[in-house]
């Protein structure tokens, strides 16, 4: 799966399922501080990612993943 496709799918579910303002979703946007993702949203993200991409997110692997771009990097490696 191409990086652009991963980013488009992540952007789509963040807007549609998490109701994040699309203007807040930039490569350097901080997931919690800028986009307002909280621990309950993270549970939704785990379920959505598993359904959309067929990969499981492990919390220990998410250390340091704090921006939209880093999250897409993480998914790209998991899918890759």
N, C-alpha and C positions, 0 to 999 in steps of 0.2 A: 504494500500500500504506500502510495506517495505521501510525502510530508504534507503537501498542500491539502490532500484529501483528509488526512488525520486532523489538521487544523480546522478544516471546514466542518467536520463532524463534531469536533469538540465545541467549536463556536456555536453550532446549531443547538446542541443540547444545553449549553449554558444559557442561551437566550430563551429557548422554548421551555425547558424543564426546570431550570433554576431561576428563571425570570431575571437574569442579569442584563442590565442595559448594554446593548451591543457597542455603544461608544466607550464603555469601560474595558472592553476586551481588546487589549493591545499586547504585543509580544512581551513587553516589560511590566505589564500589569501584575501587581502582587495579588495572589489568589484571595487572601484574607483581607488585607488592608484596602486594596483598590476595588476589588470585585465583591467583597462582602461575603465570601464563602465561609460558612461556619462548620462545626463538626457534624451537624445534621445534614447539611448539604453534601458533605464529604461521603456520607453513607449513601446518598442518592447517586453520587458520582461513581462510586464503586459498582453499584448495580447497573447503572447505565453503560459504563465502560465494558463490563462483562458481557452485557447483551449486545452492544454495538460492535465491539472489537474482538470479543471472544477471549479476553485475557483477564486474569485476576490481578487486582492491585493489592500489594502487601504493604502495610503501613511502614515496616522497617525499610523498605526500598524507597519510600517517599521522603526520606530525610534530605533536606536541602532543595526539595522541589517546591518552590514558593512563587513562581511566576507562570503565566500562561505558556510562555516559550519553553520553560523547563518541564512543564507538565507534558507538553507535546513531545519534547525530547524523550522523556521517560516512556511514553506510549510507543514512540517510534522504535525504541530499543526492545520493548516487550513484544511488539508485533513482528519486528524485523526478522 
